[in-house]
Amino acid sequence: MRSIIIYIVRGITLVLAVAVLSFLLAHYSPVDPIRQYIQANPGVSQENVAKMAEYWGLNDPPMERFGKWFSSVLRGDWGYSTTYKQPVLEVIGIRFKTSLALMLTAWTLSGVLGFAVGCLMGVFRDRWLDKILKRICLVMCSIPTFWIGLVFLAFFSAILGWFPFGMAVPPGVPPESVTLGQRIHHLILPALTLSFLSFANLALHTREKLIDVFDSDYALFARARGYNDTQILFKHGIKNALLPAITMQFAAFSEIFGGSIFAENIFSYPGLGAAVSAAGTGGTDIPLFLGIVIFSACFIFVGNLIANILYQIIDPRTREGIKA
């Protein structure tokens, strides 16, 4: 329990540091939000420009602006999005529901498939199946997300016509009329694209851990008792490889969140990643951009906290005061 409390304190400190750093980067960015707004709205008067500068606090010192903004964030007022014409928290809430379905699907696919393929390579180590799968995984590790997305879109959507070109729901269909099957149909291709981020790394890491298990003394003793590699895998291998796999999988939260920006833009998926791109491209929606940065830091922190709790459940040796 004490370790979890310490981790929570560190997480709060980290979120505060992310807030300060992201605010300073936005403040010293060469993009002038007032100039960008004037270019997007040529007819705006100088009086409205002055009111906007006063509302955004652009004439105040940076630390004073940060204090006002962060105190408002703590009170639940995250500002107003000029891109979506809604409060930032409403935009994040609506978009996060769509992104969460995408990220959880991709995260589960990469975890289950990566661990299964890693176990398969470990059992058939140094044989033809292991060599083929290992080469495929090494190639997958070097392929960027946007390239995979474009290939999937061209092949499965344009050539084969199996999946739609984008969006989370069919265009022109009211939200209340969209079926679960239609949502899943639109979800499969971007989720597969996103799952490639951590799938190969997890498979290769699991393979190495299982090879260590198969080369250990207790595996040698198990073979002397008549166990084959498959039996050793289920009796010793999975238990020993599961904890490192969980560590890698939860560490991939940030990768999947970052990769969702590319995947959502390629497939026109209306999630949080697309909102980040929209907020950053215009240069004027600083409240939305900062709000998403803070929210993503909290989201990744919660994911890692869940991982720490699972460690203690799976392996009691990680608990304080318990010695193996």
N, C-alpha and C positions, 0 to 999 in steps of 0.2 A: 504493500500500500504506500509506504514511504517513497519508493522509487517512482510510482505513478504520480504522486503529488509533486515531486521534484520535476518530473517531466512536464507536468501541466504548467508549473511556474516558468520553466524554460520556454515552453511553447508560447505563453503570453508575452514573454520578453521578445521572442522571435517575431511575433506578429507586430508588436510595437516597432521593432527595428525595420520590418518590411514597410510599415506605414510611413515612417520617417523618410526612409530611402526613396520610396516611390513618390512621395510628395515633393521631395527635393529635386528628383529627376524631372518631374512634371514642371516644376517651377523654373528650372534652368534649361528647359528644352528650347531649342531655337524656334519652335512653332509658337506663334503669337495667336492665342485664341480669339482676341478681339479682331485682328486683321483677317483671320480665317472666317469669322462670322460676317464681317463686312463684305468679303468676297462672295460668300454664299448668299448674302442679302444686300444687293447694291443700293437699295432704296432706304436703308435704315438711317435714321437721323443721328446727328452728333449727340443730341440729348439722350437718346436711348443707349448710345454707345457709352456715355458717361455713367448712366444708371447701371448698365451691365458691369462696367468695371468696378463700380462701388459695390454691387451685389456680390460679385466674385471676390472682392477684397484685393484686387490687383494693385491697389495703391498702398496696401499695408505691408509691413516687413514680413519676410517669409515665415519666421517662427510664430509671429502673431496670427498669421493666416492658418498655419498648421494647428495651433492651439484651438482656434475657432472651429476648424473643420473636424478635428479629431474629437473634440467635446460634443459636437453635433452627431458624429458617428456613434459615440457611446450612448447618446440619448435616443438613437434609432432614426435620426434624420441624416440620411446618406446623400442628400442633395437631389437635384432634378436633372434628368437626362434630356439634353436638347435634341438628341438623335431620335429618341422614341417618344418624346413628349409625355413622359411618365416619371414618377419618382424612381430613383435608382433601385430601391429595395423591391419595388414591384417588377421592374425589368429583370432583376436578378432572379426573383422568385419564379417568374413565368418561364424564363429561359433555362433556369437550372433544372426544372422538371424534365425538359426535353433532353438536356445534356446528360442528366443523371442516368436516364434509361440507356443512352448511347454508351456512356463510360462504364457503367456497371456490366452491360452486356459484353463489351470489349474486354473488360478486366476479367470477367469470369471465363470467357472463351480462351484468353491468353493463359490464364492460370491453369485451367483444367487440361487444355491441349498441350501446353508447354510441359507440365509435370508428367503427363502420360507419355509424350514423345521422349522426354528425358529418361523415364524409367525403361522405355523400350530400347533406347540406345545403350543404357547401362547393362541390361540383360544380354544384349547381342553385341557387346563391346568388341571392337576390332574385327567384326565380321562385315559382310557386304551391306547388310541393312543399316548397320551403325555408320558405315562410311558414307553411304548415300545421304542419310538423314543429317549427318554432321555437316556435310558440304552444303546442303540446302539451308540449314540454320545459319551457317557462316555467311552465305550470300544474303539471307534475309536481314542479318544484323547490319549490313552496309547499305541497305536500300532505304531512302527517305520516305516518309509517310505520304507526301504529296505525289511522289512518283507512283507508289503503289495505288493510291486512289485514282489517279488518272488512267492507269492501266486497267484497273477493275472497271472503271466507268466506261472505257472504250470497248472492252471485251464483253463484259456481262450485260451492259445496258445497250450500247450502240450496235454491237455485232449480234449477240445472241438474243437480246431483248428480254432477258429473264427478270431484270430488276429495273425499277424506275430510275430516271436520270438524277433525281434529287428530291428535296423537300422531305418533311417528316410525315406528311399526309398527302393524299391525292389532291392536285390543284382543283379548285372550284367546288370542293365538297365541304359542307358545313362541319365544324368540329364535332357536333353532337351526332352526326351521321357516319363518322369514320369508325370502321370496325377495328377490332384488335388485330385481325389478320392483315388488314391494310397497313396498320402501324408497324407490325413486325416486318412486312414486306419491304417497307421503306427503310427499316432499321438495319437489315442484314448486311448490306454492302458497306455502309460507313463503319459498322461495328467490326466487320472483318478487316477492313483497312486499318482501323485503330488498334486492333488486337495484335497486329504484326509488330508493334513497337516493343513489346516485352516477351512475346511468345518465344522467339529464338534464344534470347539470352537466358530465359528460365530453363529451357530445354537443355542447353549446353551446361548450365550450372548444375542442374539436377544430375546430368550424366556424370560429371566429375565427382560429385558427392557419392553417387552409387558405386563408382569404381573404387573409391576409398573404402567403402563398406565391403565390397567383394574381395578386396585385398587384405582385409583385416584378419586378426587372429581368430575372432569368434566366427567369422564366415568360414575359415579353414576348419574349425572345430565342427561347424554345422555340416560341412561337406563330409567330414569323417563319419558323421552320424547318418549319412545317406541323403541329405537334403540337396536338391538341385538349385540352380540360380533363381528360378522363379519362386521357389519356396523361401529361399533366403531373402528375396525381395520383399515378400509379403510379411515375413517374420521379423526382419531387421531393417531392410533397406528403406522402406517407405517411412518408418518412424524416424530414422536418422536423417533422411533427406527432406522431410516435411518442414521442419523448423527453418532451415536456410531458404527453402522455397517460399515460405510465407514472408520471410524478411525481404526477399527480392520482389515479391509480388506487391506488397504494400509500399515498398520504395518506388515502385513503378507508377504510383498514383500521380506524381508530378509529371512524369513522362506522358502518361495518357491524357492528363489535363492539357498539357502543352500541345500534344499531337491532335487533340480535338479541334484546335483552332484551324489547322490545315484541313482536317477531314470535313469539318462542318462547312468550310468555305468551298471546298471542291464539290461537295454534294448538296450545296445550298440548304444545309440542315439548320433550322432556326434555333440554335442553342446558345449557350454562354460563350463558346468560342467564336461564333459569328458576331456576337455582340462586342467582344473584345476587339475584333478586327474593325467593326464599324466605328467604335469609339476612338480607336487609335488612328484610323485613316483620316478622319475629318480634322482632328487636332483641336476641336472645340469642346468635346464632351469629356472634359477632365473628371467631373464627378463620377460618371459611369465607369471610366477607366480605373480610377482609384478604388471605387467600390468593388469592382471585380477582382482587383489585385488583393485587397484585404479579405474578401470572401474566399478566394482560392487558397490563400495562406491558411485560413482557418479550416478549410475543407481538407487540405493535405495534412494539417496537424491532427485533426480528428481521426483521419485514416491511420496515421502512424500510432496514435494512442490506442486505437482498437488492436493494432498489431501487437503492441507491448502487452496488452491484456491477454491476447490469445497465446503469446509465448508462455505466460505463466500457467495457462490452462493446459496447453499441450505438453510442456516440459516443466514439471514441478521443481526441477533443479534451479530454475531461474528465479524462484521465489526467495525472498529474504529469509534468512534463518533456517533454510532447508539445505542440507548438504547431501550430495549424492553418495 
